[in-house]
Amino acid sequence: MARFKYLGEKLRPGLVKVYGPCTQINVPKKDGTSSHFTPVPPSTQFVIGEDIGYDVTDSRSIRYMQVDTRFEQIAP
């Protein structure tokens, strides 16, 4: 089980001027399906620098989020 915080999108100058709010995160799972994380109410979007609010237990999902620059692991 692991917890992650959302760090925001990687800046890509010339391609994107302003990112919109992040309202859903899709992460692949070991069985070939995907986990769909949405902000925990009352929030309507993921806040940069804050915990996403979910315990991630799937081993492939954890590895995916560990290498994705949008996330930082905060608990093992």
Long-range contacts (C-beta under 8 A, 24 or more apart in sequence): 1-55, 1-56, 1-57, 1-75, 1-76, 2-55, 2-56, 2-57, 2-62, 2-65, 2-73, 2-75, 2-76, 3-51, 3-52, 3-54, 3-55, 3-56, 3-73, 3-74, 3-75, 4-51, 4-52, 4-56, 4-65, 4-71, 4-72, 4-73, 4-74, 5-49, 5-50, 5-51, 5-52, 5-71, 5-72, 5-74, 6-46, 6-47, 6-48, 6-49, 6-50, 6-52, 6-70, 6-71, 7-48, 7-49, 7-69, 7-70, 7-71, 7-72, 8-48, 8-49, 8-70, 9-70, 10-69, 10-70, 21-45, 21-46, 22-46, 25-52, 27-56, 27-61, 27-64, 27-65, 28-60, 28-61, 28-64, 29-58, 29-60, 29-61, 30-58, 30-59, 30-60, 30-61, 35-61
